């Protein structure tokens, strides 16, 4: 279960991808109401300065989870983040638009392998894959949520206006 601030708890199914774009408090548990420890209290194996493998629980079936934090530094990204909902939920069972389920699962598996083995360049691979997953989750939300069909995001989807906005964002100093 994912319980995010201001949202109803949501059951996560294998392969689902959830994005909490505002970094608000959220909890992962096996069922509603189950106490969940803070992530910084969990036993972990520090793989590198930026990555760790967490192990928690016991008694039940093993569950694999890939979690991460992504920071957006570009000014245009800050405007986009303000428009996003508290949680973006991409269901593996209903997200087969353009084979999204297959590539998403493959990407998550590759991230997990890279985190376990951390070969040369592994941190860069994990970071880039996380960036791609976040972008695809946001795209999924834009495609299916009516809120994203209006205003600035709606304009981005228009062929001519979207191209003009993209050109402006590439070079903000240009007239």
C-alpha positions in Angstrom: 0.0 0.0 0.0 1.1 3.5 -0.7 -0.3 6.1 1.6 0.6 9.6 0.5 -0.3 12.9 2.3 -3.9 13.9 1.3 -4.5 10.8 -0.8 -6.4 7.6 -0.3 -4.1 4.6 0.3 -3.5 2.8 -2.9 -2.7 -0.9 -3.3 0.4 -1.4 -5.5 0.4 -4.3 -7.8 3.5 -5.9 -9.3 5.0 -3.7 -11.9 3.2 -0.5 -10.9 5.1 2.8 -10.9 4.2 5.5 -8.4 5.7 9.0 -8.5 5.3 11.4 -5.5 6.5 14.5 -7.4 6.3 17.0 -4.5 8.3 14.9 -2.1 5.5 14.9 0.4 5.4 12.4 3.2 4.3 8.9 2.1 4.4 5.4 3.6 4.7 2.0 2.1 3.1 -0.9 4.0 1.6 -4.3 3.4 -1.9 -3.2 4.3 -3.7 0.0 5.5 -3.1 1.0 9.0 0.1 -1.1 9.4 2.8 1.0 11.1 5.7 1.7 8.8 9.2 2.8 10.0 10.9 5.8 8.6 13.2 5.0 5.7 16.2 6.4 7.5 15.6 4.0 10.4 15.8 0.9 8.2 18.9 -1.4 8.1 20.7 -0.8 4.8 23.7 -1.8 2.9 25.5 1.3 1.6 26.5 0.4 -2.0 28.0 3.9 -2.7 27.8 7.4 -1.5 24.4 7.9 -3.3 22.9 4.3 -3.3 21.9 1.8 -0.7 20.0 -1.5 -0.6 17.4 -1.6 2.2 16.1 -4.8 3.7 13.0 -4.8 6.0 10.3 -7.1 7.2 10.2 -10.8 7.6 7.8 -13.7 7.7 5.9 -12.8 4.5 6.7 -13.3 0.9 9.7 -11.2 -0.4 8.8 -8.1 -2.3 11.3 -6.2 -4.5 11.0 -2.4 -4.7 13.0 0.2 -6.5 12.8 3.6 -4.8 14.5 6.9 -5.5 14.6 10.6 -5.3 14.9 12.9 -8.4 15.7 16.6 -8.2 14.8 19.0 -11.0 17.2 21.9 -11.5 15.8 23.4 -14.8 13.5 26.4 -14.2 10.9 25.1 -16.7 10.8 21.8 -14.6 9.8 23.8 -11.5 6.7 25.2 -13.3 5.8 21.7 -14.5 6.2 20.2 -11.0 3.8 22.7 -9.5 1.1 21.4 -11.9 1.5 17.8 -11.1 -0.8 15.9 -8.7 0.4 14.6 -5.3 0.8 11.1 -6.8 1.1 9.9 -10.3 0.1 6.2 -10.5 1.1 4.2 -13.6 -0.6 0.8 -13.4 1.3 -1.9 -15.1 -2.0 -3.7 -15.9 -3.5 -0.8 -17.8 -0.5 1.0 -19.2 0.2 -1.0 -22.3 0.2 2.2 -24.5 3.1 1.7 -26.9 4.3 -1.4 -24.9 4.9 0.8 -21.8 4.6 -2.1 -19.4 7.4 -4.1 -21.1 9.9 -1.3 -21.3 9.0 0.0 -17.8 9.5 -3.5 -16.3 12.8 -3.9 -18.2 14.0 -0.5 -17.0 13.2 -1.3 -13.4 14.9 -4.7 -13.6 18.0 -3.1 -15.1 18.1 -0.5 -12.3 17.8 -3.2 -9.7 20.7 -5.2 -11.3 22.8 -2.0 -11.5 22.1 -1.2 -7.9 23.1 -4.7 -6.7 26.3 -5.0 -8.7 27.3 -1.3 -9.1 29.8 -1.8 -11.8 31.8 1.1 -13.3 29.4 3.7 -14.5 26.5 2.1 -12.6 25.5 5.2 -10.7 25.2 7.1 -14.0 23.1 4.3 -15.5 20.8 4.3 -12.5 20.4 8.1 -12.5 19.6 8.2 -16.3 17.1 5.4 -16.0 15.4 7.1 -13.1 15.2 10.3 -15.2 13.5 8.4 -18.0 11.1 6.7 -15.6 10.0 10.0 -14.2 9.6 11.6 -17.6 7.5 8.6 -18.8 5.3 8.7 -15.7 4.7 12.4 -16.2 3.9 11.7 -19.9 1.5 9.0 -18.9 -0.3 11.5 -16.5 -0.4 14.2 -19.2 -2.0 11.7 -21.7 -4.7 10.5 -19.4 -5.6 13.3 -16.9 -8.1 15.9 -18.1 -6.4 18.5 -15.9 -3.3 18.1 -18.1 -5.2 18.9 -21.2 -5.6 22.6 -20.5 -3.4 25.6 -19.8 0.3 25.4 -20.3 0.4 21.6 -20.5 -2.4 21.5 -23.0 -0.5 24.1 -25.1 2.6 21.8 -25.0 0.6 19.1 -26.7 -0.5 21.4 -29.6 1.8 20.8 -32.6 2.7 24.5 -33.3 2.3 26.1 -29.9 4.2 23.2 -28.2 7.1 23.6 -30.7 7.2 27.3 -30.0 7.2 26.8 -26.2 10.0 24.2 -26.5 12.1 26.6 -28.5 11.6 29.3 -25.9 12.7 27.0 -23.1 15.8 26.0 -25.0 17.0 29.6 -25.0 15.3 31.8 -22.5 17.6 34.8 -23.1 16.7 35.0 -26.8 14.0 37.5 -27.9 
